[in-house]
């Protein structure tokens, strides 16, 4: 009978590994798995949580995507004992094509009206404490906005397990210094709920983690083009203690003139701006005749590679 491997050292740099089955069961309980659920699990590692999913009566099917071949191979042994309920894909989770490929494995899932949360589809992401972890979060939020990737089938809940230190910047509120540009994107496309703080003793390395859930909004607060929105928040948040009027020039030569078109005070500190404020700046910037031309595929390539 398959049992998860208890590691003696970290799987990879800044990647946390769950090593406690009791905690895994508690995580699954906190996630509120819907009836007849299909669960997408990104970066399952040694499979403690995957195993717990399989033993939850509401889980009909689990699709696990693991980039490390040795862990994908180990989980494939569990798949053989699962009576077809677990499918393991050795896949590169950073690539867009992976999420297009998922459609093939979710062919039995019906597209659900976006106005309602999908009743049968849920995902779990073990997010690494790296720049690539931020890139993956960006991809998933962009999918929320575009109703693509995992959200092609509807507005489905996503659960994240992430080291507490990283979680601080993704969960920080307006006005807090830890508030990251991805948190601004998150505020624009989804609502967030902290489900559980997880003991450091349950992970390797010995690090406390946070389990939180995001649910896409029915209507995104970001009306500007996503690429332009990313460009704007990346530029403006390089100095969070500065005022907006001081940072507009980072968008392009002469961009200070955009302050005249704002409906709010341009002396507002960057750290106090709402997602609506950022969106308004982006909409105005997008329509500006002298907007730099570097916000195209070259810019995206630099972001995602």
N, C-alpha and C positions, 0 to 999 in steps of 0.2 A: 504493500500500500504506500502511495506517495506521501511524503512529508516534506515541508519546506526546509531548506538548508539554513542553519543558523550560521551566519558569517562571523569570522573572527577579525575581519578588517573591512574597511569601507570598500564598496563596489567601485567607486570612481571619485574623482575630485569633486567635492561639494555635493555629492549625491547621497541622500539619506536613505537608509534601508530599514524598513519595519522588521522587527525581530521577535515579536510577542504575539502569540495567537489570541490571547485574551483581549489585548488592545485592538487587534484586527476585528474581532467580533463586536467590540464596542463601537468602532468606527462605522461598521456596516449598519448597526442599529441606529446610530445618530443620523445616518444619511436618509432615512425614511424611504427605503426602496419600494417603488410602486408595485402593484400586482402585475404578474406576467411581464416582468421587466427584462429588457435587453440592456446590458451594462457594457460600456466601452471603458476599458482601463488602459491608460497610457503610462508606460514605464513601471510595470508591476514588480520588476526586480526578482527577488527570490520567491514571491508568490504567496506571502502570508495573507494578504488581503484578497487575492484571487481565490484562495482556498476558502476563506470566510464567505465570499460571495456565493460560491458553489453550495455552501451549506445553509444558505438563506432560502426559505421556501418561496419567496417572491421572485427569485432570480430564475428566469427562463433560459437566458443565454448570456454568456460573457465573451467579449472579444477583447483579447489582451494584445497590445502592441508594444513590443520590446525591441530596442535597438541593439542590445548586447546579445550576441548569438548564444553565448553559454547559458544565459538566463532564459532565452527563448527556447532553447533545447530542453532545459530542465522543466519548464512549464509545459512543454509538449508531452512529457511523460504524464503529467497531471491530466492533460486533455484526453489522453487515451482512456483514462478511468472515469471520464465525465459523461459518458453516454451521449456525446455530441453537444453537450451544453457549453463547453469551452472551446474556443478557437484561438490559437496563438499565432500571431503574425510577427515574423522577424522583419521589422520595418523601421525606417528612419523617421522618427516622429517630428523632425524639424522641417520636413519637406512638404510642400503643398500637395504634391501628387498622392501622398499617403492618405489624405483626407478625401480625395476623389476616389481612391481605391476602396475606401470604406463603404461606399455606396453599394458595391458588389456584395459585401458581406452583410449588408443591412437590407437586402432586397425584399425580405419578408416584413419589413417595417412600413406601415402606411404613413404617408405624409399627413400630418395633423395640422388643423387650422392654427395659424400663428397667434390668434387671439387667446388661445388656451395653452397652458403648459402641457407638453407632450405627456400622455398618461403612461407610456410604456418604455420610454428611452431616457437613460441617464448616463452620465460619464464621470469618471474619476481620474484625476491627474496627479501623479507624484511629481511635483515641480522641483527641479534641481535649483540649488542656490548659485546660479551662474548667469552670465549674460544670455546664454542660450535659453535658460529658463524664462527670462524676460521676453525673449523673442517668441517662444512658444505661447506665452500668455497673450502677447500681442496678436499672434495669429488667431487664437481662439476668440478673442474679443472682436477681431475684425470679422470673423465668421458670424458672431452674434449680430453685428451691424448689417452684414450683407445677406444674412439668412442662408449661409452656405456651409460647406464642410459638415461638421457634426450637426449643424442646425438646418441642413437641407430638408430634413424630415419634420422639422417643427421646432418650437421654442422649448428646448430641453434643458434641464438643470445640470450644472457642472459642479463637481466637488473637487477641491484642491487640498492636498496635503503638502505643507510647505514649512521649512524651518521658521521659527518665530521671528528671527531677525529679518528675514526677507518679507514675512507677512506684514511687518510693521509698515513698510513703505507701500504695500498694496492695499492696506486697510486704513492708512492714516486719513484723518479728516481734513477738510479745508482749514487752512491756517496753521497746520502742523508742519514742522520742518521736514519730516520723513515722507511727506506726500510725494509720490513718484509720478512721472508722466503717465505711466500705465494706469495708476489709480484714477487719473482724470479720464482716460479712455473708459475705464470700468464704470465710473459714475455716469458716463454718457450712454452706455448700452445695457446696463444690467443693475439689479439690486443684489446686495451682498448680505449674507448672514453667517456669523461665526457659529459653528455647530459644536466645536469641542476643542479644548486645549489638551494636547497629548503629551504625556510624560516623556522626559528625556530618556528614561530607562528603557523605553520601548524601541529606541532607534539606535542605529549605528551610523555615524558616530553618536556619542552621547549628547544629543541636542533636542531641546524641546521643540515640538512642532504644533502647528495649528491646522485644524480642519475647518474649512469654510466653503460655503456654497454660493454660487451665483446663478441667478435666474434672469435670462434676457428680458429686457423691457418689450412691451408690445410695440412701442414706437421709440426708436433711437432718438436721443436728444441731440445727436450730431447730424446736422443737415448739410454741412459742408462736405466736399469730397474727402474721403478718409485719408488719402495720401497727403493732402494739403493740411488737414487737421494734425496729423502726426508731425509734419514739418514745423507747424506753428508752435505746438506745445513743447517740442524738443528745443526749439530756439528760445522761447520765452522762459522756460524753467531752468536755464543754465545759471540764473541768479535769482533765486526764489525770494530773497529779501529786498530786491529792487522793486520799483514801481513800474507799472506797465508802460508808461510814457518813456521811461528810460530804456526799455527793452525792445520797443517796436523797431528800432533801427537794425536789430539782429535779423529781421525778416528780409531785409534788402535795403539797398541804398535809397534813402528818401522815404522810407516806410513810416517815418514819424507823422507824416501828413494824414495817415489813416485815423489818427486820434480824433480828428475833426468830425468823423462820421459815426463815432461810437455813441450809443445811447446811454452809456454809463461813464462814470468819472475815470479818465485815463490815469489818474494818480493812484488808482487802486493797487495795492501791493500784489505782486504775482502770487504769493502764497495764499492770498485771500480771494482769488478769482474762482468763480464757479465754472462748471463745465459749459453753462450757457454763455458766460463771458468769453470763454475760449472759442466757442463755436461762432459767436458774433464777430470776433476778431478775424477768424478764418474766413467767414463768408465775405467780409469786406476785403480782406487780402486777396481772396480768390478772384474778385472782380476788379482788382487794381490793374490798370493798364501796364504798370511797370514791374509787375511781379516777376521775380527771377524765373528763368526758364529751366532751372535745374531740378524741378520737382517732378521728374518723369521716371522712367524705368531705371535710369542710372542711379537715382536716389534710392529707389526700392532695393536695387541690387546691393547697395552699400548697407542698407538696414538689415537685410535678411541673410547675408553671407558673412 
